[in-house]
Amino acid sequence: MPLWTCEQCGAQFPDSATPPAACLICEDERQYVNWKGQTWLTSEELAKRHRLMWRDDLGLAGIGLEPGFAIGQRALLVPTGDGCVMWDCVPLVTPEAIEYVRSLGGLKAIAVSHPHFYGAVADWSEAFGGVPVYLHGDDRAFVTRAYPAIVPWSGDSHRLSDDILLVRTGGHFSGATILHWGAGASGRGALLTGDVAMVASDRRHLSFMYSYPNYIPMNATAVTRIARAVAPLTFDRIYGAWWGRNISSDGKAAFEMSVRRYLAAISDQENLSI
C-alpha cells in the first residue's frame, strides 16, 4: 500500500489503500486546505513529478525539491564530527540524495522546527538506520506518521552535541524550536530559525507570525518569549527556511533590532523593552 503526501503542505501519512479523509496540518488555522480541495500524492507519484537537488547555502549543504512543492522549505545539513544533523525536512527521499548525504558523512540525527516541516522524517531516518528524529513533544498531536525513531523531547532545550543545541521558543507552535550551532560562521555561531523567526526579503531583518498564509500576527507575549530564549545565545549568522533567506553577519544585532521593531509595530507605544 502507498504512503500518502498532502499536496498542499507536504506532510506524509501512513500507508493505506486509499488516502486519508483530511490533512490535520492543513485544517489547522495556521495553514489552509488547497483551493481545489484536499489532494494527495503517493510517494511514487511525488518522485515522478519532482526531484531532490542540493547545493551550498551560505556554507551549509541544503536539500530541496525541484520544481518547488508544498511549502517549499529546504533542509540544511549541519556537520558534526560523526555525521550531519538534518535541520528541518523535505517531503521526499531519493537514492541519489541518500548517496549525497552519505558523501558528507551520513546522518547522525534529524531535528525539525515545527510541524509544517516534518515532511518525510520517517523515510529519512530509515534510510540511515533509524537515526533519532527530534520533534518537540508539545507538538506531538501534529505527527501525521508515527515512527519508532521519533524522540518527543520536552523542556526548553535539548543538546545534540557540544556544538548543537535545540531551543524551544514557542510562538508559531507551542513546541516551535530553533537550532543553535556554536561552530557555525567560522566559530562565531549561527542560528537556524526555520520560519519561527522569518528572515525578511531584505535579509537584514526578521519578522514573526502565528500564521504566514492567513496573515495572523504573533502577539507581543509570544515574541518576547522568543527573544528571551534567544538572548543567551551567541551567533553572528542566521539561516531561514528557504534558499538564500539568510542573514550573513551581525545576526544577533539584527535579531534584537527586529524584535524591537516588531513590538513597536503592533503596539500603541513607541518604545517597548524586553
C-alpha positions in Angstrom: 0.0 0.0 0.0 1.3 3.5 -0.8 2.4 6.2 1.6 0.4 9.4 1.0 1.7 13.0 0.9 -0.5 16.1 1.2 -0.1 18.1 -1.9 -0.6 21.4 -0.1 1.7 21.1 2.9 3.9 18.1 2.2 3.0 16.1 5.3 3.5 12.4 4.9 0.8 10.0 6.1 0.9 6.2 6.8 0.4 3.6 4.0 -3.2 2.7 3.2 -5.2 1.5 0.3 -6.9 4.9 0.0 -5.8 8.4 1.0 -6.8 9.9 4.4 -10.0 11.8 4.6 -8.3 15.0 5.6 -4.9 16.6 6.5 -4.8 17.8 10.1 -2.0 20.2 9.2 -3.9 21.9 6.5 -7.1 22.1 8.5 -5.3 23.9 11.3 -5.8 27.7 11.3 -2.1 28.2 10.6 -2.3 26.5 7.2 -5.1 26.1 4.7 -6.8 23.4 2.5 -5.9 23.8 -1.2 -8.5 25.9 -3.1 -9.1 22.8 -5.3 -9.8 20.7 -2.2 -7.7 18.2 -0.4 -5.4 16.4 -2.8 -2.8 13.7 -2.3 0.2 12.1 -4.0 1.7 8.7 -3.4 5.5 8.7 -2.8 6.0 7.2 -6.2 3.9 10.0 -7.9 5.8 12.6 -5.9 9.1 11.2 -7.1 8.0 11.2 -10.7 6.9 14.9 -10.6 9.8 16.3 -8.5 13.4 15.6 -7.9 15.7 16.5 -5.0 18.5 18.9 -5.6 21.3 20.0 -3.3 23.6 23.0 -3.2 25.5 25.2 -0.9 23.5 27.8 1.0 25.9 30.2 2.8 28.3 27.5 3.8 25.8 24.8 4.6 24.6 22.0 2.3 20.9 22.3 1.6 18.4 19.9 0.0 15.2 20.9 -1.6 12.6 19.8 -4.2 12.6 21.0 -7.8 10.2 22.2 -9.0 9.0 23.7 -5.7 6.5 21.7 -3.8 4.0 22.4 -1.0 5.5 25.0 1.5 8.8 24.9 -0.4 11.3 24.7 2.5 14.8 23.3 2.1 16.6 21.1 4.7 20.0 22.0 5.9 22.8 19.6 6.9 24.8 20.8 9.9 28.1 19.0 10.1 29.4 17.3 13.3 32.4 15.1 14.0 30.3 11.9 13.4 27.8 12.8 10.7 25.3 15.5 9.9 22.3 16.8 11.7 19.5 17.4 9.2 17.6 20.6 10.2 14.0 20.7 9.1 13.0 18.1 6.5 11.6 17.7 3.0 8.7 15.5 1.8 10.8 13.3 -0.5 13.7 10.9 -0.2 15.6 9.5 -3.3 18.6 7.1 -3.7 20.7 9.9 -5.2 20.0 12.2 -2.3 20.9 9.4 0.2 24.2 8.9 -1.5 24.9 12.6 -1.4 24.3 12.8 2.3 26.5 9.7 2.8 29.3 11.6 1.0 29.1 14.2 3.7 29.3 11.7 6.5 25.7 10.5 6.7 23.0 11.4 9.2 23.5 11.5 12.9 20.1 12.8 13.7 17.2 14.8 12.4 15.6 17.8 14.1 12.6 19.9 13.0 11.5 23.3 13.9 7.7 22.7 13.8 5.0 20.5 12.2 4.9 22.3 8.8 8.4 21.0 8.1 8.1 17.4 9.3 7.9 16.1 5.7 9.2 12.6 5.2 11.2 12.4 8.5 10.4 8.7 8.9 11.8 7.9 5.4 15.0 9.9 6.0 15.5 8.3 9.4 15.0 4.8 8.0 17.5 5.5 5.1 20.2 6.0 7.7 19.5 3.1 10.0 16.8 4.7 12.2 18.6 7.8 13.4 16.7 9.7 16.0 14.2 12.3 14.9 13.9 15.2 17.5 10.4 16.8 17.5 9.3 18.8 20.5 6.7 16.9 22.5 4.4 19.9 22.7 3.5 19.3 19.1 3.1 15.6 19.1 -0.6 15.8 18.2 0.6 17.0 14.7 2.7 14.0 13.9 1.0 12.5 10.9 3.0 9.3 10.5 4.2 7.7 13.7 7.7 6.2 13.7 9.7 4.5 16.4 12.8 6.8 16.0 10.8 9.9 16.8 12.1 11.4 20.1 9.4 13.8 21.6 11.8 15.8 23.7 10.5 18.1 26.4 11.5 21.2 28.3 13.1 24.4 26.9 16.4 23.0 25.4 17.9 19.7 24.3 21.6 19.3 23.4 22.5 17.1 20.5 26.3 17.7 20.7 28.8 20.1 22.1 28.1 22.5 19.3 24.4 21.9 18.6 21.6 22.9 20.9 17.8 22.8 20.3 15.9 25.6 21.9 12.2 25.7 22.3 10.9 29.2 21.7 7.2 28.6 21.1 5.3 31.2 19.1 4.5 29.7 15.7 3.6 26.4 17.5 3.7 25.6 21.2 6.8 23.4 20.6 8.4 25.6 17.9 12.2 25.2 18.0 15.3 26.8 16.7 18.8 25.3 16.4 21.9 27.0 17.8 25.2 25.9 16.1 28.1 27.1 18.1 30.7 26.2 15.5 28.8 28.0 12.7 30.0 31.1 10.9 33.7 30.1 11.5 33.1 29.8 15.2 31.1 33.0 15.6 27.9 31.0 16.0 24.8 30.5 13.8 21.1 30.4 14.5 18.8 28.2 12.3 15.3 29.5 12.8 13.1 28.0 10.0 10.2 30.4 10.0 9.8 30.5 13.8 11.6 33.8 13.1 11.3 34.6 9.4 14.2 36.2 7.6 12.7 39.0 5.7 13.3 39.7 2.0 15.8 42.4 2.7 17.9 39.8 4.6 18.6 42.4 7.3 15.6 41.8 9.4 13.3 39.1 10.8 9.6 39.0 11.5 7.2 36.8 13.5 3.9 35.4 12.5 1.4 32.9 14.0 0.2 32.1 10.5 2.0 33.3 7.4 -0.5 32.3 4.7 -3.5 33.5 6.7 -1.8 36.7 7.9 -2.2 36.2 11.7 0.5 38.1 13.5 2.2 36.8 16.6 1.3 38.6 19.9 3.8 40.6 22.0 3.9 38.0 24.7 5.0 35.2 22.3 7.6 37.4 20.6 9.0 38.5 23.9 9.3 34.8 24.9 11.2 34.1 21.7 13.6 37.0 22.3 14.3 35.8 25.9 15.0 32.3 24.7 17.5 33.6 22.1 19.1 36.2 24.3 21.7 33.9 26.0 22.9 32.5 22.6 26.0 33.8 20.8 25.6 33.9 17.0 26.7 36.1 14.0 24.7 34.3 11.2 21.0 33.4 10.8 19.7 30.7 8.4 16.0 30.9 7.5 13.7 28.3 6.0 14.2 28.9 2.2 17.1 29.1 -0.2 19.0 32.3 0.3 16.8 33.6 3.2 19.8 34.1 5.5 21.5 36.9 7.4 25.2 36.5 6.7 26.6 38.7 9.6 25.6 40.7 12.6 22.8 38.3 13.1 22.5 38.9 16.9 22.1 42.7 16.4 19.6 42.1 13.6 17.5 39.8 15.7 17.4 42.1 18.7 16.5 45.1 16.5 13.9 43.1 14.6 12.2 42.2 17.9 12.1 45.9 19.0 10.7 46.9 15.6 8.1 44.3 15.6 6.9 45.0 19.1 6.7 48.7 18.3 4.7 48.0 15.1 2.0 46.0 16.9 1.8 48.3 19.9 0.4 51.8 20.6 3.6 52.5 22.4 6.6 53.9 20.6 9.2 52.1 22.7 9.0 48.7 24.4 11.6 46.9 26.4 12.2 43.2 26.5 
